[in-house]
Amino acid sequence: MKNDTPEAFDSDKEIARVIDEVMSSSLSDEQYRKKMQRRKEVQDQRIAQAVPTKGLIVVNTGNGKGKTTAALGMVLRSLGHGYKVAIVQFIKGAWEPSEKRVFSNWQDQLEFHAMGEGFTWETQDRDRDLDKAQAAWEKSLEYIRNPDFRLVLLDEINIALKMGYLQVEQVLAGLAQKPEATHVILTGRGAPAALIERADLVTEMTLVKHPFRDQGVKAQPGIEY
């Protein structure tokens, strides 16, 4: 836990200082060893002071690719530890997701629901999209409240929030009902500020280049789906 007093030891600054010295100086082997020893001491101190466990609210947002992919990596790790996991997809669902086929190997641990009907420009029916999003949220709440599930992934829920199919207040109220040990991941671009403020871990994917935008390359199996 960080101490907010001015005299408090700032481990982040100390680590940055050590790294800068290593990178900017011509060090002997002995000097390098001492710098790395100091780096390890600071890191060990941080770990010793850290909270052992906490159920996290994780937000993957931004215009770059990889938000769902990063979340699925957490899903795999949780399954590898033997935890029960639930996935609810809010927008995707017009096609059979390849991830669902792969995760069928963990049927005893995983619940997977693709409850959307595709991108909004494909459905062209706001009322139906709204109903689907609300149904997906009600299903999500079942898992968020259930202590048997260690991880719940709400894929593309940020899109549903951005489009007004869900209200951020109802999502925050639902997240407040999760058991202490449960992790919840919310993906999709345009995450609202109130959700980012509530989250414990937020990652923003930055778009630098994209094959469809820059080269006109269509979505490909194994890359996009």
For each residue, the residues with C-beta under 8 A, 3 or more apart:
1: 49 51
2: 8
3: 7 8 9
4: 8
5: 8
6:
7: 3
8: 2 3 4 5
9: 3 14 45
10: 13 14
11: 14 15 42 43 45 46
12: 15 16
13: 10 16 17
14: 9 10 11 17 18 42
15: 11 12 18 19 39 42 43
16: 12 13 19 20
17: 13 14 20 21
18: 14 15 21 22 35 38 39 42
19: 15 16 22 23 39
20: 16 17 23 24
21: 17 18 24 25 27 35
22: 18 19 25 27 32 35 36
23: 19 20
24: 20 21
25: 21 22 31
26:
27: 21 22 31 32 35
28: 31 32
29: 32 33
30: 33 34
31: 25 27 28 34 35
32: 22 27 28 29 35 36
33: 29 30 36 37
34: 30 31 37 38
35: 18 21 22 27 31 32 38 39
36: 22 32 33 39 40
37: 33 34 40 41
38: 18 34 35 41 42
39: 15 18 19 35 36 42 43
40: 36 37 43 44
41: 37 38 44 45
42: 11 14 15 18 38 39 45 46
43: 11 15 39 40 46 47
44: 40 41 47 48
45: 9 11 41 42 48 49
46: 11 42 43 49 50
47: 43 44 50
48: 44 45
49: 1 45 46
50: 46 47
51: 1 54
52:
53: 181
54: 51 180 200
55: 178 179 180 181 182 183 184
56: 183 184 200 201
57: 175 183 184 186 198 199 200 201
58: 71 74 183 184 185 186 199 200 201 202 203
59: 158 185 186 187 191 195 196 199 201 202 203
60: 66 67 68 70 71 185 186 187 188 203 205
61: 67 158 187 188 189 190 191 196 202 203 204 205
62: 67 189 203 204 205 206 207
63: 189 205 206 207
64: 67 204 205 206 207 208
65: 69 205 207 210
66: 60 69 70 205
67: 60 61 62 64 70 71 187 188 189 203 205
68: 60 71 72 155 156 187
69: 65 66 72 73
70: 60 66 67 73 74 203 205
71: 58 60 67 68 74 75 153 155 185 187
72: 68 69 75 76 99 153
73: 69 70 76 77
74: 58 70 71 77 78 151 153 183 185
75: 71 72 78 79 85 87 103 110 151 153
76: 72 73 79 80
77: 73 74 80 81
78: 74 75 81 83 85 150 151 183
79: 75 76 82 83 85 103 106 109 110
80: 76 77
81: 77 78
82: 79 109
83: 78 79 109 149 150 151
84: 109 110 111 148 149 150
85: 75 78 79 106 109 110 111 149 150 151 152 153
86: 110 111 112 113 140 143 149 151 152 153
87: 75 99 103 110 111 112 113 152 153 155
88: 113 115 136 139 140 143 152 153 154 155 157
89: 92 93 97 113 114 115 116 136 155 156
90: 115 116 132 133 136 137 154 155 156 157 159 160 188
91: 116 118 119 120 155 156 159 160 188
92: 89 95 97 114 116 118 155 156
93: 89 97 114 115 116 117 118
94: 116 117 118 119 122
95: 92 118 225
96: 100 101 114
97: 89 92 93 100 101 112 114 225
98: 101 102 221 222 225
99: 72 87 102 103 112
100: 96 97 103 104 112 114
101: 96 97 98 104
102: 98 99 105
103: 75 79 87 99 100 106 110 112
104: 100 101 107
105: 102
106: 79 85 103 109 110
107: 104 110
108:
109: 79 82 83 84 85 106
110: 75 79 84 85 86 87 103 106 107
111: 84 85 86 87 143 149
112: 86 87 97 99 100 103
113: 86 87 88 89 136 139
114: 89 92 93 96 97 100
115: 88 89 90 93 132 135 136 139
116: 89 90 91 92 93 94 129 132 133 136 156
117: 93 94 122 123 128 129 132
118: 91 92 93 94 95 122 123
119: 91 94 122 123
120: 91 123 124 129 163
121: 124
122: 94 117 118 119
123: 117 118 119 120 128 129
124: 120 121
125: 128 129
126: 129 130
127: 130 131
128: 117 123 125 131 132
129: 116 117 120 123 125 126 132 133 163 165
130: 126 127 133 134 164 165
131: 127 128 134 135
132: 90 115 116 117 128 129 135 136 165
133: 90 116 129 130 136 137 160 163 165 166
134: 130 131 137 138 165 166
135: 115 131 132 138 139
136: 88 89 90 113 115 116 132 133 139 140 157 160
137: 90 133 134 140 141 157 160 166 170 171 174
138: 134 135 141 142
139: 88 113 115 135 136 142 143
140: 86 88 136 137 143 144 152 154 157 174
141: 137 138 144 145 174 177
142: 138 139 145 146
143: 86 88 111 139 140 146 149 152
144: 140 141 152 174 175 177 178 182 184
145: 141 142 177 178 179
146: 142 143 149
147: 179 181 182
148: 84
149: 83 84 85 86 111 143 146 152 182
150: 78 83 84 85 181 182 183
151: 74 75 78 83 85 86 182 183 184 185
152: 85 86 87 88 140 143 144 149 178 182 183 184 185
153: 71 72 74 75 85 86 87 88 184 185 187
154: 88 90 140 157 184 185 186 187
155: 68 71 87 88 89 90 91 92 187 188
156: 68 89 90 91 92 116 159 160 187 188
157: 88 90 136 137 140 154 160 161 166 171 186 187 188
158: 59 61 161 162 186 187 188 189 190 191 192 195
159: 90 91 156 162 163 188 189 190
160: 90 91 133 136 137 156 157 163 165 166 188
161: 157 158 164 165 166 167 168 171 188 190 191 192 195
162: 158 159 188 189 190 192
163: 120 129 133 159 160
164: 130 161 167
165: 129 130 132 133 134 160 161
166: 133 134 137 157 160 161 170 171
167: 161 164 170 171
168: 161 171 172 192 194 195
169: 172 173 194
170: 137 166 167 173 174
171: 137 157 161 166 167 168 174 175 186 195
172: 168 169 175 176 194 195 198
173: 169 170 176 177
174: 137 140 141 144 170 171 177 178
175: 57 144 171 172 178 184 198
176: 172 173
177: 141 144 145 173 174
178: 55 144 145 152 174 175 182 184
179: 55 145 147 182
180: 54 55
181: 53 55 147 150
182: 55 144 147 149 150 151 152 178 179
183: 55 56 57 58 74 78 150 151 152
184: 55 56 57 58 144 151 152 153 154 175 178
185: 58 59 60 71 74 151 152 153 154
186: 57 58 59 60 154 157 158 171 191 195 199
187: 59 60 61 67 68 71 153 154 155 156 157 158
188: 60 61 67 90 91 155 156 157 158 159 160 161 162 191
189: 61 62 63 67 158 159 162
190: 61 158 159 161 162
191: 59 61 158 161 186 188 195 196 202
192: 158 161 162 168 195 196
193: 196 197
194: 168 169 172 197 198
195: 59 158 161 168 171 172 186 191 192 198 199
196: 59 61 191 192 193 199 202
197: 193 194
198: 57 172 175 194 195
199: 57 58 59 186 195 196 202
200: 54 56 57 58
201: 56 57 58 59
202: 58 59 61 191 196 199
203: 58 59 60 61 62 67 70
204: 61 62 64
205: 60 61 62 63 64 65 66 67 70
206: 62 63 64
207: 62 63 64 65 210
208: 64
209: 213 214
210: 65 207 213 214
211: 214 215 217
212: 215 216 217 218 219
213: 209 210
214: 209 210 211
215: 211 212
216: 212
217: 211 212 220
218: 212
219: 212 223 224 225
220: 217 223 224
221: 98 224 225
222: 98
223: 219 220
224: 219 220 221
225: 95 97 98 219 221
